[in-house]
């Protein structure tokens, strides 16, 4: 039985591969799941970012991930843009 690539909270590591969640397989699954509705994907990830920020801050109040790191990790990869000032679509 394979373990799904879901977050192990409050650590926010992948249950399957132990990478910071969302890991590459989780990103691919999310892109497939929300292929026809990018806005809903971003809203979902925004909620996950909100939860992760609070939980990770409680675990690591002095040396946890920065807001920029959390944004890139949870939302930046999922944003499509051709504008040079915005986060580019990731290569997964």
N, C-alpha and C positions, 0 to 999 in steps of 0.2 A: 504494500500500500504506500503510495507516494504522499508526502506531506505537501499541502498547497502552499503557495508563496503568499502567505498572509502575514500581517504584522503580529509580532509577539509584544504585547503591551505590558508594562509601560516602557520597555526597552526600545521599541520601534525597530526591532531587527526582524528579518524574515524568518519565519518558522522552519522553512525548508533549507535555505542556504546560508543563513546567519548574516547576510549582507544588510546594510541599512535599508529599511523598507521605505518606499517601494523599490525593490531590486529590479534588475532588468527583466526577468521573467514576469514579475508582477506588472511592470509597465506595459509589456506586450499584451498581457491578458486584459488589462484595463483599456488599452487602445482598441482591442478587438471588441470588448464588451460595449464600449461607448462609441463605436466607429461612426454611428449616425447622429451623435449628440455630444459634441465636444463641450458645449456649455455645461451640460449636466455632469460630465466628467470633471470639469474644473470646479464646480460647486462641491462635488463629492470630495475631491482632493483638498479643497479649502477647509472643509470640515475636519478632515483627517489632520491637516496641518495645525488647525486650532487645538485639537486634542493632543497631538504630539508635542506642540510647543509647551503646553502646560505640564504634561507628564515628564518630559525631558528636563524641564527647568526644575521640577521638584527633585528629580534624581541627581541632577548636576547643576546646582544653583550658581556655581562660580565658573564652570568651564564647559558648559554645554554648547551645542551648536548655536551659531549666530542667527539672527533673523534672515539674513541673506542666504546662509547655507540652507536653512529650512525651506525658504521660498524656492530655491533652485531644486532641492530634493523633492519637494512635494508638488510644485506647480510649474516651475520653469521648463521642465522637460516636456510637459504636455501642451504648452502653448505654441501655436503655429503663428509665424510672423515672417514677413519679408522686410519689415521696417528695420533699418540698421540700429535703432536705439532700443529695440525690444529683444527679448530672449529668443534665440533662434530655435527652430524645431530640432530636436535631438537626433543623433545618429545612434540607433540602438542595435 
